Amino acid sequence: MSNLKNAFYASVGLVLKSKDKIEAAAKKFVKDNKIEAVEGKKFIDKTVKHVESAKKDLTKKFNEAVKTTVDKMGLITRKEVKYLKDELIHLKKKLSRSNSNFSSKSKEIKRKKK
């Protein structure tokens, strides 16, 4: 799982780094082509939005890949672990009450025999 996290962070880092480079390239393009300020701003904003969208798509695909991998490996999720812990606590309490009732009845039977 650690390797998957590292791969994810590396991918996001590349996207963010490329965002800065794309924004710089867009600004240079606007300057070199002497595009009007308003049009240049629109172009840069559109480019940055495209990079952000790519980042979101990458994150979504990564999460889906992790989920598929976890499912294929047969690993359980935190939600399932929590459910099992809660169930164990419930059963321990029930068993404890049952043992307590059994002890009380056992003492009562012994007293009746005497």
N, CA, C and O atoms as a Tinker XYZ file with bonds, in Angstrom:
   456  protein
     1  N      0.834000   -1.192000    0.000000    73     2
     2  CA     0.000000    0.000000    0.000000    64     1     3
     3  C      0.875000    1.250000    0.000000    63     2     4     5
     4  O      0.519000    2.269000   -0.592000    81     3
     5  N      2.026000    1.161000    0.673000    73     3     6
     6  CA     2.954000    2.278000    0.731000    64     5     7
     7  C      3.441000    2.653000   -0.671000    63     6     8     9
     8  O      3.568000    3.833000   -0.997000    81     7
     9  N      3.711000    1.645000   -1.489000    73     7    10
    10  CA     4.166000    1.903000   -2.853000    64     9    11
    11  C      3.092000    2.618000   -3.662000    63    10    12    13
    12  O      3.393000    3.500000   -4.466000    81    11
    13  N      1.835000    2.229000   -3.444000    73    11    14
    14  CA     0.735000    2.878000   -4.155000    64    13    15
    15  C      0.629000    4.347000   -3.755000    63    14    16    17
    16  O      0.411000    5.216000   -4.599000    81    15
    17  N      0.785000    4.614000   -2.454000    73    15    18
    18  CA     0.726000    5.998000   -1.979000    64    17    19
    19  C      1.850000    6.814000   -2.609000    63    18    20    21
    20  O      1.638000    7.933000   -3.075000    81    19
    21  N      3.047000    6.234000   -2.613000    73    19    22
    22  CA     4.185000    6.949000   -3.190000    64    21    23
    23  C      3.959000    7.241000   -4.667000    63    22    24    25
    24  O      4.272000    8.332000   -5.145000    81    23
    25  N      3.418000    6.269000   -5.384000    73    23    26
    26  CA     3.138000    6.462000   -6.810000    64    25    27
    27  C      2.106000    7.569000   -6.999000    63    26    28    29
    28  O      2.230000    8.404000   -7.895000    81    27
    29  N      1.096000    7.563000   -6.150000    73    27    30
    30  CA     0.056000    8.589000   -6.236000    64    29    31
    31  C      0.652000    9.976000   -6.004000    63    30    32    33
    32  O      0.422000   10.898000   -6.786000    81    31
    33  N      1.419000   10.112000   -4.924000    73    31    34
    34  CA     1.997000   11.413000   -4.609000    64    33    35
    35  C      2.951000   11.883000   -5.700000    63    34    36    37
    36  O      3.012000   13.071000   -6.017000    81    35
    37  N      3.687000   10.946000   -6.265000    73    35    38
    38  CA     4.589000   11.301000   -7.362000    64    37    39
    39  C      3.788000   11.801000   -8.563000    63    38    40    41
    40  O      4.170000   12.780000   -9.205000    81    39
    41  N      2.678000   11.126000   -8.866000    73    39    42
    42  CA     1.830000   11.538000   -9.995000    64    41    43
    43  C      1.243000   12.921000   -9.773000    63    42    44    45
    44  O      1.246000   13.763000  -10.671000    81    43
    45  N      0.739000   13.146000   -8.562000    73    43    46
    46  CA     0.168000   14.458000   -8.251000    64    45    47
    47  C      1.249000   15.525000   -8.325000    63    46    48    49
    48  O      1.019000   16.625000   -8.827000    81    47
    49  N      2.423000   15.188000   -7.822000    73    47    50
    50  CA     3.544000   16.131000   -7.893000    64    49    51
    51  C      3.874000   16.502000   -9.323000    63    50    52    53
    52  O      4.115000   17.669000   -9.630000    81    51
    53  N      3.884000   15.505000  -10.200000    73    51    54
    54  CA     4.158000   15.779000  -11.609000    64    53    55
    55  C      3.084000   16.660000  -12.226000    63    54    56    57
    56  O      3.381000   17.571000  -12.999000    81    55
    57  N      1.826000   16.379000  -11.874000    73    55    58
    58  CA     0.734000   17.197000  -12.414000    64    57    59
    59  C      0.864000   18.632000  -11.927000    63    58    60    61
    60  O      0.712000   19.574000  -12.705000    81    59
    61  N      1.147000   18.801000  -10.623000    73    59    62
    62  CA     1.283000   20.153000  -10.087000    64    61    63
    63  C      2.487000   20.868000  -10.694000    63    62    64    65
    64  O      2.427000   22.053000  -11.021000    81    63
    65  N      3.577000   20.121000  -10.836000    73    63    66
    66  CA     4.766000   20.728000  -11.444000    64    65    67
    67  C      4.460000   21.126000  -12.888000    63    66    68    69
    68  O      4.840000   22.205000  -13.344000    81    67
    69  N      3.777000   20.248000  -13.586000    73    67    70
    70  CA     3.442000   20.558000  -14.973000    64    69    71
    71  C      2.473000   21.729000  -15.045000    63    70    72    73
    72  O      2.488000   22.488000  -16.015000    81    71
    73  N      1.628000   21.882000  -14.027000    73    71    74
    74  CA     0.696000   23.016000  -13.996000    64    73    75
    75  C      1.487000   24.316000  -13.999000    63    74    76    77
    76  O      1.176000   25.238000  -14.754000    81    75
    77  N      2.510000   24.387000  -13.155000    73    75    78
    78  CA     3.335000   25.593000  -13.102000    64    77    79
    79  C      4.035000   25.835000  -14.436000    63    78    80    81
    80  O      4.108000   26.962000  -14.927000    81    79
    81  N      4.548000   24.744000  -15.008000    73    79    82
    82  CA     5.243000   24.874000  -16.296000    64    81    83
    83  C      4.272000   25.276000  -17.404000    63    82    84    85
    84  O      4.599000   26.096000  -18.262000    81    83
    85  N      3.079000   24.690000  -17.376000    73    83    86
    86  CA     2.083000   25.027000  -18.396000    64    85    87
    87  C      1.652000   26.476000  -18.256000    63    86    88    89
    88  O      1.495000   27.190000  -19.247000    81    87
    89  N      1.462000   26.903000  -17.012000    73    87    90
    90  CA     1.061000   28.294000  -16.792000    64    89    91
    91  C      2.162000   29.237000  -17.283000    63    90    92    93
    92  O      1.877000   30.250000  -17.921000    81    91
    93  N      3.410000   28.903000  -16.987000    73    91    94
    94  CA     4.530000   29.741000  -17.443000    64    93    95
    95  C      4.599000   29.753000  -18.978000    63    94    96    97
    96  O      4.807000   30.798000  -19.594000    81    95
    97  N      4.420000   28.570000  -19.580000    73    95    98
    98  CA     4.454000   28.485000  -21.050000    64    97    99
    99  C      3.309000   29.285000  -21.656000    63    98   100   101
   100  O      3.488000   29.952000  -22.675000    81    99
   101  N      2.142000   29.224000  -21.039000    73    99   102
   102  CA     0.985000   29.972000  -21.546000    64   101   103
   103  C      1.249000   31.470000  -21.472000    63   102   104   105
   104  O      0.924000   32.216000  -22.396000    81   103
   105  N      1.840000   31.900000  -20.364000    73   103   106
   106  CA     2.157000   33.332000  -20.228000    64   105   107
   107  C      3.170000   33.759000  -21.295000    63   106   108   109
   108  O      3.046000   34.825000  -21.898000    81   107
   109  N      4.176000   32.903000  -21.512000    73   107   110
   110  CA     5.186000   33.207000  -22.538000    64   109   111
   111  C      4.533000   33.258000  -23.918000    63   110   112   113
   112  O      4.838000   34.134000  -24.727000    81   111
   113  N      3.634000   32.314000  -24.177000    73   111   114
   114  CA     2.922000   32.270000  -25.463000    64   113   115
   115  C      2.146000   33.567000  -25.678000    63   114   116   117
   116  O      2.176000   34.159000  -26.757000    81   115
   117  N      1.454000   33.990000  -24.627000    73   115   118
   118  CA     0.662000   35.225000  -24.703000    64   117   119
   119  C      1.579000   36.413000  -24.987000    63   118   120   121
   120  O      1.277000   37.260000  -25.828000    81   119
   121  N      2.702000   36.461000  -24.275000    73   119   122
   122  CA     3.637000   37.582000  -24.446000    64   121   123
   123  C      4.273000   37.566000  -25.841000    63   122   124   125
   124  O      4.324000   38.592000  -26.520000    81   123
   125  N      4.756000   36.393000  -26.260000    73   123   126
   126  CA     5.431000   36.274000  -27.556000    64   125   127
   127  C      4.503000   36.576000  -28.731000    63   126   128   129
   128  O      4.929000   37.138000  -29.740000    81   127
   129  N      3.250000   36.202000  -28.593000    73   127   130
   130  CA     2.306000   36.411000  -29.685000    64   129   131
   131  C      1.522000   37.722000  -29.545000    63   130   132   133
   132  O      0.598000   38.010000  -30.306000    81   131
   133  N      1.924000   38.483000  -28.563000    73   131   134
   134  CA     1.332000   39.801000  -28.336000    64   133   135
   135  C     -0.200000   39.745000  -28.346000    63   134   136   137
   136  O     -0.882000   40.551000  -28.980000    81   135
   137  N     -0.693000   38.760000  -27.618000    73   135   138
   138  CA    -2.145000   38.622000  -27.483000    64   137   139
   139  C     -2.624000   39.660000  -26.472000    63   138   140   141
   140  O     -1.942000   39.939000  -25.486000    81   139
   141  N     -3.775000   40.214000  -26.719000    73   139   142
   142  CA    -4.322000   41.214000  -25.811000    64   141   143
   143  C     -4.446000   40.639000  -24.404000    63   142   144   145
   144  O     -4.598000   39.431000  -24.222000    81   143
   145  N     -4.381000   41.510000  -23.429000    73   143   146
   146  CA    -4.386000   41.101000  -22.019000    64   145   147
   147  C     -5.611000   40.257000  -21.671000    63   146   148   149
   148  O     -5.492000   39.226000  -21.008000    81   147
   149  N     -6.778000   40.693000  -22.117000    73   147   150
   150  CA    -8.016000   39.969000  -21.804000    64   149   151
   151  C     -7.991000   38.574000  -22.419000    63   150   152   153
   152  O     -8.306000   37.587000  -21.754000    81   151
   153  N     -7.616000   38.503000  -23.685000    73   151   154
   154  CA    -7.551000   37.205000  -24.362000    64   153   155
   155  C     -6.470000   36.321000  -23.731000    63   154   156   157
   156  O     -6.650000   35.114000  -23.569000    81   155
   157  N     -5.353000   36.945000  -23.384000    73   155   158
   158  CA    -4.265000   36.195000  -22.752000    64   157   159
   159  C     -4.685000   35.609000  -21.423000    63   158   160   161
   160  O     -4.366000   34.461000  -21.115000    81   159
   161  N     -5.401000   36.393000  -20.635000    73   159   162
   162  CA    -5.886000   35.907000  -19.341000    64   161   163
   163  C     -6.844000   34.748000  -19.536000    63   162   164   165
   164  O     -6.778000   33.754000  -18.812000    81   163
   165  N     -7.735000   34.870000  -20.512000    73   163   166
   166  CA    -8.678000   33.780000  -20.802000    64   165   167
   167  C     -7.925000   32.507000  -21.182000    63   166   168   169
   168  O     -8.260000   31.416000  -20.722000    81   167
   169  N     -6.907000   32.657000  -22.023000    73   167   170
   170  CA    -6.118000   31.511000  -22.466000    64   169   171
   171  C     -5.416000   30.841000  -21.277000    63   170   172   173
   172  O     -5.436000   29.617000  -21.142000    81   171
   173  N     -4.801000   31.655000  -20.425000    73   171   174
   174  CA    -4.096000   31.113000  -19.255000    64   173   175
   175  C     -5.086000   30.431000  -18.310000    63   174   176   177
   176  O     -4.823000   29.327000  -17.832000    81   175
   177  N     -6.208000   31.070000  -18.042000    73   175   178
   178  CA    -7.218000   30.488000  -17.150000    64   177   179
   179  C     -7.730000   29.150000  -17.695000    63   178   180   181
   180  O     -7.894000   28.180000  -16.954000    81   179
   181  N     -7.975000   29.126000  -19.002000    73   179   182
   182  CA    -8.460000   27.892000  -19.630000    64   181   183
   183  C     -7.413000   26.783000  -19.509000    63   182   184   185
   184  O     -7.744000   25.631000  -19.230000    81   183
   185  N     -6.168000   27.142000  -19.719000    73   183   186
   186  CA    -5.085000   26.157000  -19.616000    64   185   187
   187  C     -4.966000   25.623000  -18.192000    63   186   188   189
   188  O     -4.825000   24.417000  -17.987000    81   187
   189  N     -5.022000   26.515000  -17.212000    73   187   190
   190  CA    -4.921000   26.106000  -15.802000    64   189   191
   191  C     -6.109000   25.219000  -15.429000    63   190   192   193
   192  O     -5.932000   24.226000  -14.723000    81   191
   193  N     -7.302000   25.556000  -15.884000    73   191   194
   194  CA    -8.483000   24.724000  -15.603000    64   193   195
   195  C     -8.315000   23.332000  -16.199000    63   194   196   197
   196  O     -8.702000   22.332000  -15.594000    81   195
   197  N     -7.735000   23.284000  -17.384000    73   195   198
   198  CA    -7.493000   21.991000  -18.026000    64   197   199
   199  C     -6.542000   21.139000  -17.183000    63   198   200   201
   200  O     -6.758000   19.937000  -17.022000    81   199
   201  N     -5.499000   21.759000  -16.650000    73   199   202
   202  CA    -4.537000   21.034000  -15.803000    64   201   203
   203  C     -5.233000   20.556000  -14.524000    63   202   204   205
   204  O     -5.031000   19.420000  -14.094000    81   203
   205  N     -6.044000   21.415000  -13.924000    73   203   206
   206  CA    -6.776000   21.030000  -12.713000    64   205   207
   207  C     -7.715000   19.848000  -12.991000    63   206   208   209
   208  O     -7.828000   18.927000  -12.183000    81   207
   209  N     -8.371000   19.894000  -14.128000    73   207   210
   210  CA    -9.265000   18.806000  -14.520000    64   209   211
   211  C     -8.484000   17.507000  -14.699000    63   210   212   213
   212  O     -8.939000   16.436000  -14.295000    81   211
   213  N     -7.320000   17.611000  -15.302000    73   211   214
   214  CA    -6.475000   16.429000  -15.495000    64   213   215
   215  C     -6.054000   15.863000  -14.147000    63   214   216   217
   216  O     -5.993000   14.646000  -13.970000    81   215
   217  N     -5.766000   16.743000  -13.201000    73   215   218
   218  CA    -5.379000   16.316000  -11.848000    64   217   219
   219  C     -6.530000   15.557000  -11.185000    63   218   220   221
   220  O     -6.316000   14.513000  -10.570000    81   219
   221  N     -7.743000   16.081000  -11.310000    73   219   222
   222  CA    -8.906000   15.409000  -10.721000    64   221   223
   223  C     -9.129000   14.042000  -11.370000    63   222   224   225
   224  O     -9.420000   13.064000  -10.681000    81   223
   225  N     -8.993000   13.979000  -12.688000    73   223   226
   226  CA    -9.148000   12.700000  -13.389000    64   225   227
   227  C     -8.096000   11.700000  -12.934000    63   226   228   229
   228  O     -8.392000   10.521000  -12.736000    81   227
   229  N     -6.871000   12.175000  -12.770000    73   227   230
   230  CA    -5.788000   11.308000  -12.317000    64   229   231
   231  C     -6.091000   10.764000  -10.927000    63   230   232   233
   232  O     -5.906000    9.575000  -10.669000    81   231
   233  N     -6.550000   11.621000  -10.042000    73   231   234
   234  CA    -6.886000   11.206000   -8.682000    64   233   235
   235  C     -7.995000   10.168000   -8.699000    63   234   236   237
   236  O     -7.923000    9.164000   -7.992000    81   235
   237  N     -9.017000   10.408000   -9.501000    73   235   238
   238  CA   -10.140000    9.475000   -9.601000    64   237   239
   239  C     -9.674000    8.112000  -10.119000    63   238   240   241
   240  O    -10.035000    7.073000   -9.566000    81   239
   241  N     -8.878000    8.128000  -11.175000    73   239   242
   242  CA    -8.381000    6.873000  -11.742000    64   241   243
   243  C     -7.487000    6.138000  -10.756000    63   242   244   245
   244  O     -7.536000    4.912000  -10.664000    81   243
   245  N     -6.673000    6.882000  -10.022000    73   243   246
   246  CA    -5.804000    6.261000   -9.027000    64   245   247
   247  C     -6.639000    5.593000   -7.937000    63   246   248   249
   248  O     -6.376000    4.451000   -7.560000    81   247
   249  N     -7.644000    6.305000   -7.435000    73   247   250
   250  CA    -8.504000    5.736000   -6.388000    64   249   251
   251  C     -9.217000    4.473000   -6.875000    63   250   252   253
   252  O     -9.346000    3.502000   -6.130000    81   251
   253  N     -9.674000    4.493000   -8.117000    73   251   254
   254  CA   -10.327000    3.311000   -8.683000    64   253   255
   255  C     -9.339000    2.152000   -8.801000    63   254   256   257
   256  O     -9.691000    1.003000   -8.533000    81   255
   257  N     -8.107000    2.452000   -9.200000    73   255   258
   258  CA    -7.081000    1.406000   -9.333000    64   257   259
   259  C     -6.754000    0.808000   -7.968000    63   258   260   261
   260  O     -6.588000   -0.406000   -7.844000    81   259
   261  N     -6.661000    1.648000   -6.955000    73   259   262
   262  CA    -6.382000    1.153000   -5.606000    64   261   263
   263  C     -7.525000    0.266000   -5.129000    63   262   264   265
   264  O     -7.288000   -0.814000   -4.586000    81   263
   265  N     -8.758000    0.711000   -5.328000    73   263   266
   266  CA    -9.917000   -0.079000   -4.895000    64   265   267
   267  C     -9.928000   -1.432000   -5.600000    63   266   268   269
   268  O    -10.159000   -2.459000   -4.961000    81   267
   269  N     -9.683000   -1.443000   -6.897000    73   267   270
   270  CA    -9.646000   -2.692000   -7.655000    64   269   271
   271  C     -8.547000   -3.606000   -7.134000    63   270   272   273
   272  O     -8.751000   -4.811000   -6.982000    81   271
   273  N     -7.388000   -3.032000   -6.863000    73   271   274
   274  CA    -6.259000   -3.818000   -6.348000    64   273   275
   275  C     -6.585000   -4.412000   -4.982000    63   274   276   277
   276  O     -6.317000   -5.587000   -4.730000    81   275
   277  N     -7.155000   -3.610000   -4.118000    73   275   278
   278  CA    -7.522000   -4.078000   -2.775000    64   277   279
   279  C     -8.543000   -5.209000   -2.880000    63   278   280   281
   280  O     -8.440000   -6.212000   -2.174000    81   279
   281  N     -9.522000   -5.044000   -3.758000    73   279   282
   282  CA   -10.541000   -6.080000   -3.951000    64   281   283
   283  C     -9.919000   -7.377000   -4.470000    63   282   284   285
   284  O    -10.243000   -8.465000   -3.994000    81   283
   285  N     -9.027000   -7.250000   -5.445000    73   283   286
   286  CA    -8.392000   -8.440000   -6.021000    64   285   287
   287  C     -7.512000   -9.158000   -5.006000    63   286   288   289
   288  O     -7.400000  -10.384000   -5.021000    81   287
   289  N     -6.887000   -8.378000   -4.124000    73   287   290
   290  CA    -5.998000   -8.970000   -3.125000    64   289   291
   291  C     -6.789000   -9.585000   -1.966000    63   290   292   293
   292  O     -6.237000  -10.328000   -1.154000    81   291
   293  N     -8.056000   -9.274000   -1.899000    73   291   294
   294  CA    -8.885000   -9.816000   -0.832000    64   293   295
   295  C     -8.670000   -9.109000    0.499000    63   294   296   297
   296  O     -8.989000   -9.661000    1.552000    81   295
   297  N     -8.134000   -7.902000    0.463000    73   295   298
   298  CA    -7.920000   -7.141000    1.691000    64   297   299
   299  C     -9.247000   -6.563000    2.174000    63   298   300   301
   300  O    -10.156000   -6.300000    1.386000    81   299
   301  N     -9.330000   -6.375000    3.479000    73   299   302
   302  CA   -10.556000   -5.783000    4.002000    64   301   303
   303  C    -10.347000   -4.289000    4.222000    63   302   304   305
   304  O     -9.227000   -3.819000    4.419000    81   303
   305  N    -11.430000   -3.579000    4.183000    73   303   306
   306  CA   -11.371000   -2.127000    4.323000    64   305   307
   307  C    -11.447000   -1.729000    5.788000    63   306   308   309
   308  O    -11.778000   -2.547000    6.646000    81   307
   309  N    -11.144000   -0.485000    6.066000    73   307   310
   310  CA   -11.249000    0.032000    7.443000    64   309   311
   311  C    -12.686000   -0.090000    7.947000    63   310   312   313
   312  O    -12.926000   -0.387000    9.117000    81   311
   313  N    -13.617000    0.140000    7.058000    73   311   314
   314  CA   -15.030000    0.054000    7.427000    64   313   315
   315  C    -15.360000   -1.369000    7.883000    63   314   316   317
   316  O    -16.067000   -1.567000    8.871000    81   315
   317  N    -14.842000   -2.353000    7.151000    73   315   318
   318  CA   -15.092000   -3.751000    7.516000    64   317   319
   319  C    -14.395000   -4.109000    8.827000    63   318   320   321
   320  O    -14.953000   -4.845000    9.640000    81   319
   321  N    -13.182000   -3.597000    9.043000    73   319   322
   322  CA   -12.463000   -3.847000   10.297000    64   321   323
   323  C    -13.247000   -3.254000   11.457000    63   322   324   325
   324  O    -13.399000   -3.894000   12.498000    81   323
   325  N    -13.748000   -2.027000   11.282000    73   323   326
   326  CA   -14.532000   -1.383000   12.340000    64   325   327
   327  C    -15.774000   -2.209000   12.651000    63   326   328   329
   328  O    -16.120000   -2.408000   13.816000    81   327
   329  N    -16.444000   -2.689000   11.604000    73   327   330
   330  CA   -17.632000   -3.512000   11.812000    64   329   331
   331  C    -17.279000   -4.753000   12.631000    63   330   332   333
   332  O    -17.997000   -5.099000   13.570000    81   331
   333  N    -16.187000   -5.418000   12.286000    73   331   334
   334  CA   -15.784000   -6.628000   13.006000    64   333   335
   335  C    -15.421000   -6.320000   14.459000    63   334   336   337
   336  O    -15.761000   -7.092000   15.355000    81   335
   337  N    -14.740000   -5.212000   14.700000    73   335   338
   338  CA   -14.405000   -4.815000   16.073000    64   337   339
   339  C    -15.680000   -4.566000   16.882000    63   338   340   341
   340  O    -15.816000   -5.027000   18.015000    81   339
   341  N    -16.597000   -3.834000   16.280000    73   339   342
   342  CA   -17.869000   -3.549000   16.964000    64   341   343
   343  C    -18.615000   -4.840000   17.275000    63   342   344   345
   344  O    -19.189000   -4.990000   18.354000    81   343
   345  N    -18.604000   -5.764000   16.330000    73   343   346
   346  CA   -19.286000   -7.046000   16.524000    64   345   347
   347  C    -18.631000   -7.837000   17.655000    63   346   348   349
   348  O    -19.327000   -8.451000   18.464000    81   347
   349  N    -17.305000   -7.827000   17.717000    73   347   350
   350  CA   -16.593000   -8.521000   18.797000    64   349   351
   351  C    -16.938000   -7.919000   20.162000    63   350   352   353
   352  O    -17.174000   -8.642000   21.130000    81   351
   353  N    -16.963000   -6.598000   20.220000    73   351   354
   354  CA   -17.324000   -5.935000   21.478000    64   353   355
   355  C    -18.731000   -6.340000   21.894000    63   354   356   357
   356  O    -18.972000   -6.652000   23.061000    81   355
   357  N    -19.647000   -6.336000   20.954000    73   355   358
   358  CA   -21.032000   -6.719000   21.223000    64   357   359
   359  C    -21.102000   -8.165000   21.741000    63   358   360   361
   360  O    -21.782000   -8.445000   22.729000    81   359
   361  N    -20.400000   -9.066000   21.072000    73   359   362
   362  CA   -20.423000  -10.472000   21.476000    64   361   363
   363  C    -19.765000  -10.685000   22.845000    63   362   364   365
   364  O    -20.230000  -11.507000   23.634000    81   363
   365  N    -18.694000   -9.951000   23.125000    73   363   366
   366  CA   -18.038000  -10.060000   24.438000    64   365   367
   367  C    -18.986000   -9.616000   25.543000    63   366   368   369
   368  O    -19.075000  -10.258000   26.590000    81   367
   369  N    -19.691000   -8.516000   25.307000    73   367   370
   370  CA   -20.651000   -8.035000   26.301000    64   369   371
   371  C    -21.755000   -9.063000   26.515000    63   370   372   373
   372  O    -22.145000   -9.348000   27.647000    81   371
   373  N    -22.244000   -9.606000   25.426000    73   371   374
   374  CA   -23.312000  -10.607000   25.501000    64   373   375
   375  C    -22.826000  -11.849000   26.250000    63   374   376   377
   376  O    -23.550000  -12.396000   27.082000    81   375
   377  N    -21.617000  -12.289000   25.959000    73   375   378
   378  CA   -21.037000  -13.453000   26.620000    64   377   379
   379  C    -20.817000  -13.167000   28.095000    63   378   380   381
   380  O    -21.060000  -14.028000   28.941000    81   379
   381  N    -20.365000  -11.979000   28.403000    73   379   382
   382  CA   -20.142000  -11.587000   29.789000    64   381   383
   383  C    -21.455000  -11.600000   30.572000    63   382   384   385
   384  O    -21.503000  -12.092000   31.699000    81   383
   385  N    -22.519000  -11.058000   29.976000    73   383   386
   386  CA   -23.834000  -11.074000   30.633000    64   385   387
   387  C    -24.320000  -12.507000   30.802000    63   386   388   389
   388  O    -24.888000  -12.864000   31.834000    81   387
   389  N    -24.093000  -13.313000   29.790000    73   387   390
   390  CA   -24.513000  -14.705000   29.843000    64   389   391
   391  C    -23.781000  -15.444000   30.952000    63   390   392   393
   392  O    -24.396000  -16.208000   31.696000    81   391
   393  N    -22.473000  -15.228000   31.072000    73   391   394
   394  CA   -21.688000  -15.860000   32.127000    64   393   395
   395  C    -22.120000  -15.374000   33.495000    63   394   396   397
   396  O    -22.153000  -16.148000   34.452000    81   395
   397  N    -22.448000  -14.106000   33.592000    73   395   398
   398  CA   -22.906000  -13.535000   34.853000    64   397   399
   399  C    -24.223000  -14.179000   35.270000    63   398   400   401
   400  O    -24.398000  -14.543000   36.433000    81   399
   401  N    -25.147000  -14.322000   34.324000    73   399   402
   402  CA   -26.427000  -14.975000   34.615000    64   401   403
   403  C    -26.219000  -16.432000   34.989000    63   402   404   405
   404  O    -26.882000  -16.942000   35.892000    81   403
   405  N    -25.305000  -17.107000   34.304000    73   403   406
   406  CA   -25.016000  -18.512000   34.579000    64   405   407
   407  C    -24.456000  -18.662000   35.988000    63   406   408   409
   408  O    -24.847000  -19.584000   36.703000    81   407
   409  N    -23.554000  -17.782000   36.406000    73   407   410
   410  CA   -22.969000  -17.836000   37.745000    64   409   411
   411  C    -24.032000  -17.622000   38.802000    63   410   412   413
   412  O    -24.041000  -18.313000   39.822000    81   411
   413  N    -24.924000  -16.679000   38.575000    73   411   414
   414  CA   -25.994000  -16.402000   39.530000    64   413   415
   415  C    -26.904000  -17.617000   39.674000    63   414   416   417
   416  O    -27.249000  -18.004000   40.790000    81   415
   417  N    -27.287000  -18.209000   38.573000    73   415   418
   418  CA   -28.162000  -19.384000   38.611000    64   417   419
   419  C    -27.456000  -20.563000   39.265000    63   418   420   421
   420  O    -28.073000  -21.332000   40.002000    81   419
   421  N    -26.185000  -20.702000   38.998000    73   419   422
   422  CA   -25.398000  -21.795000   39.558000    64   421   423
   423  C    -25.334000  -21.672000   41.077000    63   422   424   425
   424  O    -25.471000  -22.673000   41.780000    81   423
   425  N    -25.129000  -20.471000   41.590000    73   423   426
   426  CA   -25.083000  -20.232000   43.037000    64   425   427
   427  C    -26.446000  -20.519000   43.661000    63   426   428   429
   428  O    -26.533000  -21.085000   44.750000    81   427
   429  N    -27.499000  -20.126000   42.965000    73   427   430
   430  CA   -28.860000  -20.326000   43.455000    64   429   431
   431  C    -29.167000  -21.821000   43.564000    63   430   432   433
   432  O    -29.783000  -22.258000   44.536000    81   431
   433  N    -28.746000  -22.591000   42.586000    73   431   434
   434  CA   -28.975000  -24.042000   42.587000    64   433   435
   435  C    -28.215000  -24.692000   43.735000    63   434   436   437
   436  O    -28.734000  -25.588000   44.401000    81   435
   437  N    -26.997000  -24.244000   43.964000    73   435   438
   438  CA   -26.187000  -24.807000   45.059000    64   437   439
   439  C    -26.845000  -24.530000   46.401000    63   438   440   441
   440  O    -26.848000  -25.400000   47.272000    81   439
   441  N    -27.407000  -23.330000   46.590000    73   439   442
   442  CA   -28.071000  -22.984000   47.838000    64   441   443
   443  C    -29.306000  -23.831000   48.047000    63   442   444   445
   444  O    -29.611000  -24.219000   49.175000    81   443
   445  N    -30.013000  -24.119000   46.984000    73   443   446
   446  CA   -31.245000  -24.914000   47.098000    64   445   447
   447  C    -30.923000  -26.347000   47.484000    63   446   448   449
   448  O    -31.705000  -26.982000   48.191000    81   447
   449  N    -29.795000  -26.865000   47.038000    73   447   450
   450  CA   -29.402000  -28.244000   47.341000    64   449   451
   451  C    -29.053000  -28.413000   48.801000    63   450   452   453
   452  O    -29.237000  -29.498000   49.352000    81   451
   453  N    -28.561000  -27.385000   49.436000    73   451   454
   454  CA   -28.142000  -27.483000   50.837000    64   453   455
   455  C    -29.310000  -27.490000   51.709000    63   454   456
   456  O    -29.167000  -27.567000   52.930000    81   455
